[in-house]
Structures are given as C-alpha cells and as structure tokens.
Amino acid sequence: ESALFLGRLAMATTAFKIAARLDPSHPGARVGLALCALHQGDVQAAHQLIGGVRSPADRAKWFAGVAQYRLLRGQPAEAAAAVDASLALDAANVLARHLQLLIAKRQRDEVRAQEAMARLLALNQSPVFVRPNGNVSGPAVVWEPELGTYAEGKKIPEGWLLFTSG
C-alpha cells in the first residue's frame, strides 16, 4: 500500500501480485491490484477485481484509493464523494481522513479543514516507544502496535515501552 500511495506503481503492482499469488482470496491484495489497474488506466480490470471484495474495511480502502487517484487528477468533487463512501464503510480509515483534510485545504475551507484535522487526530492511539534497555529518549514510535508481537515491555504514561521489537 505504501508503494502505491507514494506513486511507485511498478513496485506496488509487483508486491500485490506476490501477495495475490500467496493468497489468491486475500481481499487486500485484490484491492491493491484494483487500485494499480485504476492507476494504469484499466478501469474495467479495476472494477472486475474490486467486484469480489465484500469486506467493508477493504472496500473502504478501495474508495480511499479512488479518492486519492481523483484528487491527484484535479477532480476534488469526485475525490470528496469517494472519501465519503470510504468513511461510510470505515470511519477510522486514516487515508480517507487525511484526504478529507487535503480536500478542505485545497478548497480553502478553514472550518472543514479544522473539523477534518480534529477527526484525523481523534484516530490517534497512545504511541509505543521502542528502545533497547527501556531507554525512552529519542523519537522511536510504533503507531500501530496492535499489529505486532512483543516479548518484553511495560505500560508507561505515554503508552507502551517496548524493550524489543518482537
């Protein structure tokens, strides 16, 4: 996903093809391949790939990706509609919330931009600091700690202090 959203289409396509080969039914791989097809101009292939994806969270990723695609092409109204569709499926979709903020800023709508920023910031969880020997100095933060496994750590006021990356 990162490669795609950073504009590295060839790398993203390769990664999603590998993921799909490892697990042909994985909806995240299908969403990624559909977004790659969209960026390559193959709208029909994109819609065929996304057609089999039923999970609301994965469909929300699709719509957020479509929103980014539309915004990059100077289509803010279409991008806003795709953001709304994404957030209707998953209100915690970070990319959609970020795009909502970008759209408001591009339209110079300060009220909507402030509201979008507040919604985006509300998604933040307590950070997790990763440092050997429990040393908290320095900005080493894991923003999605629920995705990892950690052998050692302890709760601290700022979040979780991890002694190893798991």
C-alpha positions in Angstrom: 0.0 0.0 0.0 2.8 2.4 0.8 4.4 2.0 -2.6 1.1 2.7 -4.3 0.4 5.8 -2.3 3.9 7.1 -2.8 3.4 6.8 -6.6 5.6 3.7 -7.1 3.2 1.9 -9.3 5.5 -0.8 -10.7 6.7 -1.7 -7.2 3.2 -1.8 -5.8 1.9 -3.9 -8.7 4.7 -6.4 -8.1 4.0 -6.6 -4.3 0.3 -7.0 -4.8 0.8 -9.7 -7.4 3.1 -11.6 -5.0 0.5 -11.2 -2.2 -2.2 -12.5 -4.5 -0.1 -15.5 -5.5 0.5 -16.3 -1.9 -3.2 -16.0 -1.0 -5.4 -15.6 -4.1 -8.5 -14.9 -2.0 -6.9 -12.2 0.1 -9.1 -9.1 -0.2 -6.3 -6.6 0.5 -4.3 -8.0 -2.5 -7.4 -7.7 -4.7 -8.0 -4.1 -3.6 -4.3 -3.2 -4.2 -4.3 -4.8 -7.7 -7.6 -3.0 -8.5 -6.0 0.3 -7.5 -2.9 -0.4 -9.6 -5.2 -1.2 -12.5 -7.0 2.1 -12.0 -3.7 4.0 -11.9 -2.7 2.2 -15.1 -5.9 3.3 -16.8 -7.6 -0.1 -16.9 -10.9 0.9 -15.3 -12.6 -2.3 -16.4 -10.0 -4.5 -14.8 -10.1 -2.4 -11.6 -13.9 -2.9 -11.3 -13.6 -6.6 -12.0 -11.0 -7.0 -9.3 -12.9 -5.0 -6.7 -16.2 -6.6 -7.5 -15.4 -9.7 -5.4 -14.4 -7.7 -2.3 -17.2 -7.6 0.2 -15.4 -6.6 3.5 -16.4 -3.1 4.5 -12.9 -2.3 5.6 -11.4 -3.4 2.4 -14.0 -1.6 0.3 -13.2 1.5 2.4 -9.5 1.1 1.3 -10.7 0.9 -2.3 -12.7 4.1 -2.0 -9.9 5.9 -0.2 -7.5 4.9 -3.0 -10.0 6.1 -5.6 -10.3 9.4 -3.7 -6.5 9.8 -3.9 -6.5 8.9 -7.6 -9.2 11.5 -8.3 -7.5 14.2 -6.2 -4.2 13.7 -8.0 -6.0 14.2 -11.3 -7.6 17.5 -10.1 -11.1 16.2 -9.5 -11.9 17.3 -6.0 -15.6 16.8 -6.2 -15.1 13.1 -7.3 -12.4 12.7 -4.6 -14.8 14.1 -1.9 -17.5 11.6 -3.0 -15.1 8.7 -2.8 -13.9 9.9 0.6 -17.5 10.0 1.8 -18.0 6.5 0.5 -14.9 5.3 2.3 -15.8 6.8 5.6 -19.4 5.5 5.4 -17.8 2.0 5.3 -15.0 2.6 7.9 -15.0 5.9 9.8 -11.5 5.1 11.1 -9.9 4.9 7.7 -6.8 7.1 8.2 -6.1 7.7 4.5 -9.7 8.8 3.9 -9.5 11.2 6.9 -6.2 12.6 5.6 -7.7 13.1 2.2 -10.7 14.8 3.7 -8.3 17.3 5.3 -6.4 17.8 2.0 -9.6 18.4 0.1 -10.8 21.0 2.6 -7.4 22.8 2.5 -7.3 22.8 -1.3 -10.8 24.3 -1.3 -9.6 26.9 1.3 -12.4 25.9 3.6 -10.9 26.5 7.0 -13.9 25.4 9.0 -14.0 22.0 7.2 -10.2 21.7 7.4 -10.3 22.2 11.2 -13.1 19.7 11.6 -11.2 17.2 9.4 -8.0 17.7 11.4 -9.9 17.1 14.6 -11.3 13.9 13.2 -7.9 12.7 12.0 -6.2 13.4 15.3 -9.0 11.6 17.2 -7.9 8.4 15.5 -4.5 8.5 17.2 -3.8 5.9 19.8 -1.2 6.1 22.6 2.2 5.8 21.0 4.5 2.9 21.7 8.2 3.7 22.2 10.7 1.1 21.1 14.2 1.3 22.7 16.7 -1.2 23.9 17.1 -1.4 27.7 14.0 0.6 28.3 15.6 4.0 27.4 12.7 6.3 26.3 14.9 9.1 24.9 14.5 9.7 21.2 11.5 9.6 18.9 11.2 5.8 18.1 7.4 5.3 17.8 5.3 2.4 16.6 1.9 3.8 15.6 0.1 0.5 15.1 1.3 -1.6 18.0 -1.7 -3.9 17.7 -0.2 -5.4 14.5 3.0 -6.6 16.2 4.0 -9.1 18.8 6.3 -8.0 21.7 8.3 -10.2 24.0 9.1 -7.6 26.6 7.6 -4.2 27.6 5.8 -2.3 30.2 3.0 0.3 30.4 4.2 3.9 30.9 2.2 7.1 31.0 2.9 7.9 27.3 1.8 4.5 26.1 3.8 1.2 26.0 7.6 1.0 26.3 9.0 -2.0 24.3 12.3 -3.5 25.0 12.5 -5.5 21.8 10.6 -5.1 18.5 9.0 -8.6 18.8 
